[in-house]
Amino acid sequence: MTRTDGQEERRRRLRELVTAKGFVRTSDLSAEFAVSVMTIHRDLDALQAQGWLRKVRGGASCLPSTQFHGSVGERMTTMTQTKQRLARAAAEELAPGQIVVLDDSTTCLGLIQHLTHHTPITVITNSLPAITALAREPGAALVALGGAYFPAYDAFMGPHTAQSMSAFRADVLFMSTTAVTAGRCYHMSPETVQVKQAMMAAAARRVLLVDHTKFANQGLYALAPLTDFDLVVVDDAAPAGEVRGLRERGVDVRIVPGGDLPDTSKL
């Protein structure tokens, strides 16, 4: 096993330990893996930057549910039917010749299957699954935003990604969010907020896709009020009081009815 392989295996096992125990001490990890405390600190720094855990005094803790709502793999397998319905409704905003921004959300991945019906089209994104899928589409001009890669989100995040986004101007942005509380979007990491704010600033029209579970989630970092979006697309299981409150604030809300669809969202 190479040094790099050993590091990756140690960090994988470290993630599992933190998830299982909730909290682990740096000194215990050093003994467990027979490496220096400094090496453990580097491992924890890397895993925290990727969104897997949070360093605290004396060790590391598993991110609470209010901050971390699952890796991209886990999120790809939840609410798939609803996400497809939201994507299909949002696709009505597409037109050939547009410059479109897609965020790293699994909800907006469902839009990719609709983009091929509106070519030629230019797509700007930081999502690695979206980049991989669109690279095979001859009618889509792809702009991939670089920066630091966050495996937990399978996307590029942080200041360099945001700076790259600021160099562009787009016709429409499609975005989702981790949580909606009191009419405002929240996320679990400042790097996510930084990139999404840059996307919002670059887009002439902003479309937010949110399934009803987002109204029960909580997040640590505020992104923007929903009044900053031109259109909010929700499914019909969204709390009626929340929808009414958004409309009273002047938010244009489109409610998507239920119904079965083929499961094609796992791109």
N, C-alpha and C positions, 0 to 999 in steps of 0.2 A: 504494500500500500504506500502510495506517495504521500509526501507531507501535506499536499493540498487535499487528497482524499481523506487523510486522517483528520484534518481540520473540519471538513464538511461533515464527516460522520460524528465527530464530537459535538458539533453545533446542532446536528439533528437530534442526538440523544439529549442534549441540554434542553432543547425546546420541549421534548417529551417530559423531562423531569419537572420543568417549571409548570407545564400544563397539568400534570398529575398531582403535584404537591401544592400548587398555588403560590408558594414562596420557597426560594432556595438561597442558602448563604454562599457567598463567594468562597469562603474558606472550605466549606463542604464540597463544593464543585472542584476546587483545586485538588483536594484529596481523592475525590471520586475518579477524576480523569488523569491523575498523576501528572499535572502540569502546574506551572507557576500561577500565582494569583494574578500577575500581570497578563498572562495569556487568557485567563478567564475574563478579565476585564475587557480585553479586546474582543473576545467572543460575544460578550453581552452587549458591547457597543454596536457590533455589527448586527446582531439580532434585533436590537431595539430600533436601529435605523431601518430595518426591513419590516418593522411592524409586528414582530412576533411576541415581544415581551416589553417590560419596562424596568429599567434599572432603578433600584431604590437603595437607600443606605444599607450597606452590608450585604447586598445580594440583588436578587431580581424577583419580580412578581409577574404572574400571568396577567395580561391585560384584562380588566373587567369587561363584562358584556356591554357596558355603556360606551366603551371606547373601541372594542374590537368585535365585529360581527361576523367573523369567519374569514378564512382565506378565500381567494378567488375560486378555488376548486369547490369549496363548500357552497359558496354563493351561487355557483353555476347550476347547482342541483336543487335550489330552493325557488319556489314561486315561478317555475318555468312557464306554465301556461299563462299566468297573469302578465309576466314580463313580455311574452310574445304578443299579447293583446295590446299592451301599452306601446310596444314598438310599431305594431301595425297601424295604430291610430296616429302615432307621431310621424309616420312615413308620409302622411298626407301633406306635411310641410315641405317635402322634398320636391325639387324641380331640376331638370337637366341644366347643366352649366353652373350649378351652385358650388360655392366653397363651403364645405361642411366641417364642423368640429365635433368629434366624438370623444367623450371622456373615457375613463377607465372602468366604468361601471359595467356589471354583467347585464343590467337592464338594457343599456344602449347597444350591447353586442347584437341584440335581436334586430337592429336596424340594418345590419350589413346585408342580409338577404334581400332587403328592399332597395338598397342602393343600386343594384345591377339593373333595376327597371327605370333608372333615372340618369343614365349615363349620356354624355360624358359628365363626370363629376369629380371634384377635388376633395379629398378627405384628409384632415389634419387630426392626428391622434397620438396619445401617449400610451395606449393600451397595446401590449404585445400580442394578445390573441387577435385584436382587430388588425394590427399591422400584418400578421401572418396570413390572415384570411384575405385581406385586400391586396396583398402582393400578387395574388393569383388572378385578379380581376383586370383585364385589359382596358376596360372603360373607365377605371378609377385611377386618377392621378393621386398618388399617396405621398403625404408628407409625415414622416415619423419624427416625433419630438424626442430628443435624447435627454440625457441626464442620468441620475443615479437610478439603478434598477432596484425595485422593491419586490422581492419574490412573493411576499404575502399578498400583494395586489396584482402581481404579474404585469407591472406597469413601470414607467419611468416617472419619477417624482422629484420635487425639490426645486431649489432656486434656478438651476441651469435649465430645467424643463420649462419653468415659468418664463425665464428670459427668452428661450427659443420661441415660445408662443407669442410673446409680445412683438415679435418681428412680423406677424401676419395680421391680416384682416379677413374676416369670414362673413358669409351671408347668414349662417344659422349655426347655433350650438345646440347639441343634444346632450343632456346631462342628467344624472340621477344623484341621489344623496343618501347618506347613512341614516339620518334622522330628521324629522320635522317636528319642532317644538315651538309652540306659540307663534306660528307663522314664519319661522326662520329655519334655514337649513343648517345642520351641524354635521361635523365629521370627526373622525377619531385621531387624525394626525395633522399637524400644522403644514406638513409638506403637501398633503392633499389639498388643503384649503388654498395654499399659495398657487398651485397649478390651476385649480378651478377658477380662482379669481382672475387669473391672467386670461383664461379662456373666455370668461364672461366679458372682460374688457375688450376683447378682440372681435366679438360677434355683434352683428347688427340686430339679430333676432335670437332670443334665448328660449329654449324649450326644456322644461323640467319634467322628467318621467318619474313618478313615485307610486309604488304599490302601497296598499293600506297598512302593511306591517311597519312602514317607516314612521307612521304617526305614533307608534308605541315605543319606538327606539329612542335612545338618548345619545348625544354626542358631546364631546368636550369642547371642540373648537367651532365657533360660529363662522359660517361661510357668508350667507346673505339672506335677507328677507325674501319671501316668495314674491313680493311686489316688484322685485328686480327682474322677474321673468315675464316674457310676453305671453307665454302659455304654460299652464301646468296640466299635465295629463295624469289622471288618477283612475284606478279601477273602482267599480261600483261598491266595493266593500269598504271604501274609505269612510271614516266616521262622518256622519252627516253634519254634525256640529262643526267639525273642522272645515269641511267644504263650505258651509254657509259662512263661517267666519272669514275664510279667504276671499269669498266673493264680496262680502261686505267691505273688505279692504281694497277692492278694485282689482283683484286677481282674476284673470281669465282662466277658468277651470273647465277642462273637458273631461267628462266622466265616461269611461269605457265600460260597456256592459259585459257581463260574463258570457261564458260559452266555451265549448271545447275546441281546441285547435290541435293539429299535429305537433308533437314535441320536436321542434327543429332548432331550439335555441342553444343547444350545446355545441357551439362552434369549435 
